[in-house]
Amino acid sequence: MARKQTPVQVETGRKRIRVYPGGRVIADTLAPLLVWEHPYYPAYYLPVADVDAGVLEPTGETAHSPSRGTADRYTVRVGNSVASDAALRYDASPVPEISGHIRFDWDAMDAWFEEDEEVFVHPRSPYARVDIVPSSRRVRVEIDGVTIAETTNSRMLFETYLPVRYYIPKTDVRMDLLERTATATGCPYKGTAEYWSARVNGNLHADVAWSYRTPLPESQKIAGLIAFWRDIEIFVDGVPQPVQGALRG
């Protein structure tokens, strides 16, 4: 399933894709296009023939992309549900494969399904992989000179494009130094994460740790474990690891 060399990467997907706004399906296709507008994951472009034409209302406005050209904008109307400017159609694109396809705004739709499984956040990339393996290597997390977690029973998560993440049992974490926050993020491979801030030596480190309480089936090995990022130091067998950066995983 090689990608075609065009101004943006385009290929035909092999999953059945369905889109639900307003509580009913308006697009159902066996021939979605995967279009890499983002370096790490694609967007779905669906054939016009597989979209319920009665739900698309032209706005008379256009959108421009340096790589994909000019698109006509559409509002998606399903009964009393209205998603303004929620669809694009590139019929004069320098990327000929996407002509005659509709790109729906992901967040403006109520639900997306790949086959019969609902997918969240963004489409899954066929080139992304998540491996979760147990490790007896000693992992230590330090904030402001204080060891906040230390274990020889971590789960190391290797995800395409991201640094290694170290998921640690709560019994090996100084939970007394963590404060639950209202932050939540989603991942199409792992599910919804909840967050903690750390208060160490009087300093608050916001949203420094996260956990997937009920991860998706393929990521069950990290259920309830804690991972850390930002403003911290992580040591594996005494060796400092690179700064984790802002991409959560």
C-alpha positions in Angstrom: 0.0 0.0 0.0 2.7 2.5 -1.1 2.0 6.2 -1.0 1.9 8.1 -4.2 4.5 10.9 -4.7 2.3 14.0 -5.1 2.5 17.4 -3.4 0.7 15.7 -0.5 0.8 12.0 0.2 -2.4 10.3 -1.0 -3.5 6.6 -1.0 -6.7 4.7 -1.1 -7.7 3.2 2.3 -9.0 -0.3 2.7 -11.4 0.2 5.6 -15.1 1.0 5.4 -15.6 4.6 6.7 -18.9 6.0 8.0 -19.6 9.6 9.1 -22.4 10.6 11.5 -23.5 14.1 12.1 -27.0 14.8 13.6 -27.4 11.2 14.7 -27.5 9.5 11.2 -25.0 8.3 8.7 -24.4 10.8 5.8 -21.3 9.1 4.2 -20.5 5.4 3.8 -17.6 4.4 1.6 -15.3 1.4 0.9 -12.9 3.7 -1.0 -11.7 6.5 1.3 -8.7 8.5 0.5 -6.0 8.9 3.1 -4.4 12.4 2.6 -1.4 13.4 4.7 -2.1 17.0 5.5 -0.2 16.4 8.8 3.2 14.7 8.9 2.0 12.1 11.5 -1.5 11.1 10.5 -3.9 11.5 7.5 -7.3 13.0 6.9 -10.1 11.2 5.2 -11.4 12.4 1.9 -14.6 10.5 0.8 -15.9 10.1 -2.7 -18.8 12.5 -3.5 -20.8 9.5 -4.8 -20.7 8.0 -1.3 -21.9 11.2 0.5 -25.6 12.0 0.9 -25.8 15.0 -1.4 -28.9 16.4 0.3 -26.9 17.3 3.4 -24.3 19.6 1.7 -25.2 23.2 1.3 -22.7 25.4 -0.7 -21.7 28.5 1.3 -20.4 30.4 -1.8 -17.0 30.7 0.0 -13.7 29.0 -0.7 -10.7 27.8 1.3 -7.1 27.7 0.0 -4.3 25.4 0.8 -0.8 25.9 -0.6 -0.5 22.2 -1.4 -4.1 21.2 -2.3 -5.4 24.4 -4.0 -8.8 26.0 -3.7 -11.8 24.2 -2.2 -15.5 25.1 -2.1 -16.9 25.3 1.4 -20.1 23.5 2.4 -22.3 23.6 5.5 -23.6 20.1 6.6 -27.3 20.1 7.5 -29.0 17.1 9.0 -32.5 17.9 10.3 -32.0 20.5 13.0 -28.3 19.8 13.2 -26.2 22.3 11.4 -22.4 22.2 11.1 -21.3 25.5 9.4 -18.3 25.3 6.9 -17.8 21.7 7.9 -17.0 20.2 4.5 -14.6 21.0 1.7 -14.5 19.9 -2.0 -11.3 20.4 -4.1 -12.4 20.0 -7.7 -9.5 22.0 -9.2 -6.7 20.7 -7.1 -3.1 20.3 -8.1 -3.5 16.9 -6.4 -5.8 15.2 -8.9 -6.6 12.3 -6.7 -8.7 14.4 -4.3 -10.9 15.9 -7.0 -14.5 14.7 -6.6 -14.0 14.0 -2.9 -15.4 15.6 0.3 -13.3 16.4 3.3 -15.4 16.7 6.5 -14.2 18.5 9.5 -13.4 15.8 12.0 -14.5 17.6 15.1 -17.7 18.9 13.5 -19.1 15.4 13.1 -20.7 13.5 15.9 -18.9 10.2 15.2 -16.6 8.4 12.8 -16.4 4.7 12.3 -13.7 2.5 10.7 -15.6 -0.6 9.9 -17.7 -1.1 13.1 -15.4 0.5 15.5 -15.7 4.2 16.5 -12.5 6.2 16.1 -11.7 9.3 18.1 -9.4 12.4 17.7 -8.2 11.7 14.1 -7.9 8.9 11.6 -5.4 6.1 12.5 -2.4 6.0 10.3 -1.6 2.6 8.7 2.0 3.4 9.3 1.8 4.1 13.1 2.4 1.3 15.6 2.2 1.1 19.4 4.2 -1.5 21.2 4.0 -1.9 24.9 6.5 -4.1 26.6 7.3 -4.8 30.3 10.8 -3.8 31.5 12.8 -4.5 34.6 15.2 -1.7 33.9 15.2 0.9 36.7 13.2 4.0 35.7 13.4 7.0 38.0 11.5 10.3 37.6 12.8 13.4 39.3 11.3 16.9 39.6 13.1 19.8 41.3 15.6 17.3 42.7 12.9 15.1 44.3 12.4 11.5 43.2 8.7 11.4 42.4 8.6 7.9 40.9 11.0 4.9 40.8 10.3 1.4 39.5 11.8 -1.8 38.1 8.3 -2.7 36.8 7.5 -0.2 34.1 5.7 -0.6 30.8 7.7 1.0 28.0 5.5 2.3 25.2 7.1 2.6 21.8 4.9 4.6 19.4 5.8 5.6 15.9 7.0 9.3 15.7 7.1 9.7 19.5 9.8 9.3 22.2 9.7 6.2 24.4 7.2 6.7 27.2 7.6 5.0 30.6 4.4 4.0 32.3 4.8 3.4 36.0 2.5 1.6 38.6 0.9 4.1 41.0 2.4 2.1 43.9 5.8 3.3 42.7 4.7 6.9 42.3 4.6 9.6 45.0 0.9 10.2 44.5 0.9 12.4 47.5 2.8 15.0 45.4 0.3 14.8 42.5 -3.0 16.9 42.2 -5.7 15.8 39.8 -6.6 18.4 37.1 -9.5 18.9 34.7 -7.3 18.3 31.7 -8.1 15.5 29.3 -6.7 14.5 26.0 -7.6 11.9 23.4 -5.5 9.4 21.3 -7.0 7.2 18.6 -4.7 4.4 19.6 -4.9 4.6 23.4 -8.1 6.4 24.4 -8.7 9.3 26.8 -6.1 10.4 29.3 -6.6 12.1 32.6 -3.9 14.4 34.1 -2.1 15.4 37.3 0.0 18.4 38.3 2.9 17.9 40.7 3.6 20.2 43.6 7.3 19.9 44.6 9.2 22.2 46.9 6.4 24.7 46.7 6.5 24.8 42.8 3.5 23.6 40.8 4.3 21.7 37.6 1.1 21.8 35.6 -0.2 18.6 33.9 3.1 16.9 34.3 1.7 13.3 34.5 -1.1 11.4 32.7 -2.8 8.1 32.8 -5.3 6.1 30.7 -7.8 4.7 33.2 -9.7 2.7 30.5 -7.5 2.6 27.4 -8.6 1.1 24.1 -8.2 -2.7 23.8 -4.8 -2.6 22.0 -3.4 -0.5 24.8 -4.7 -2.3 27.9 -1.2 -3.0 29.2 -1.0 0.7 30.4 -4.3 0.8 32.1 -4.0 2.8 35.3 -0.3 3.4 35.0 1.3 6.9 35.2 3.6 8.5 32.6 5.4 11.8 32.9 6.6 14.6 30.6 7.7 18.3 30.6 9.8 20.0 33.3 11.1 16.7 34.6 14.2 14.4 34.5 13.8 10.7 33.6 16.7 8.3 34.3 16.8 4.7 33.0 19.4 2.6 34.7 21.0 5.8 35.9 21.3 7.3 32.4 19.4 10.6 31.9 16.9 10.5 29.0 16.2 13.2 26.4 13.7 15.9 27.3 10.3 14.4 26.5 8.8 17.4 24.8 5.2 18.5 24.3 3.9 15.5 22.3 2.0 13.3 24.8 1.9 9.6 24.2 
